[in-house]
Amino acid sequence: MLETLGKISPDPILTLSDHFNQDANPRKIDLGIGLYQDESNKTPIMECVKIAEQRVIKNLSYDKKYKGSNGFNGFCEAISELLFSRKHELIKERRILSFQTIGGTGAIRLSAEIIYQINPDKGVWISNPTWDNHRDIFQHLGMKIYSYPYSGVLGELDFQSMLESISKIPEGDVIVLHGCGHNPTGFDIKKKQWAKILEIIRYRKLVPIIDMAYHGLTKSLQDDNYCIDLFSSQIDEFFIAYSCSKNFGLYNDRIGALIVVAKNRKTCFKTMLHLSRLTRLSISSPAIHGAYIINEILSSEELKEIWQRELKDMKDRTISARRILLEESKRQNCANLFFEIGYGVGLFSMISIQPKHIDTLRDKFGIYMLRSGRINISGLNEKNIKYFISSTKPFINKQY
Ligand code: LMR
């Protein structure tokens, strides 16, 4: 039976990491998978996580018993308070549902499943380009995928083209938006632009899914939350797919949440039952260890402060990595090839190199990036920047 399976390619992001690990080139640089790297190309466990983990082990109330399909309540509440603040009207009205998921991917998947269950014919609009898994998750369920343009012009998002495209989305369709740190372009939507998007969402009655995978890693926890603040006061139904992989560095703990804002308390409760059912059918209930750690961090003023400091340091490093890239490109007389990266935010930016040259950079120079030209900025530092620029510049067509 299994021999009848069709041919597929391995996942490009996950396999790139394996190839990097096997490469013996001492000068190799990993700009592939979206893992934060410090100045010495390490992805350290955050201090707040180490302390929280010790506390979790000692605290007997953190048991290993089964939990409900929605995961650990302490974690779910902590995440909704992080996004909405404890006194938010929607929390008081019980119109927010916070549901633990297997990372941000699990949250996207669960939102896709519930939307598909309600209406399998709904069109789903994703940015072009976007994180590849967006397309794959919805497509795998059998939903129709469309895209709106999301490209950079002179250091910022070409918002006009995006707006023109999304204003034609058929009524009631789903729109997937990146809350902050757009993956892969690094160009974010500005505050005034969010207001315009919101107008269209209301007018066309679109269903937004906000992918929040980089909260706090772009500008600040507060600024990165701007679209959620805005949407929560203006529209009565949307989804947030929240990932704790990057901002807590808990990549392999697979911890995230699907937050749903519903029209009323009754709908919220009903949605919760359906999400529980969908979860029961796939994983029964999510793994809890990461949820304990995050609950411990967010419920302790001391640990929360350490977390915020560490998060800011990570964010600042992505800014300084961009700066050293610009400085070195000036020294190597090719600032025109990289200048737009200086305007980007978050972990990613794109450079325009043909896939065959990306393969050459990987095979001959040990420089690993996605074949789309996406680079993980945090992989760059004082030690490797000269090598990165001198190796890549002959192949770059133009600034993306
Ligand atoms: C990435 O975009 O590289 C990360 O989000 C990792 C992943 O799961 O693709």
Residues whose N, C-alpha, C, O or C-beta is under 5 A from the ligand:
A	BS01	LMR	I13 G32 I33 G34
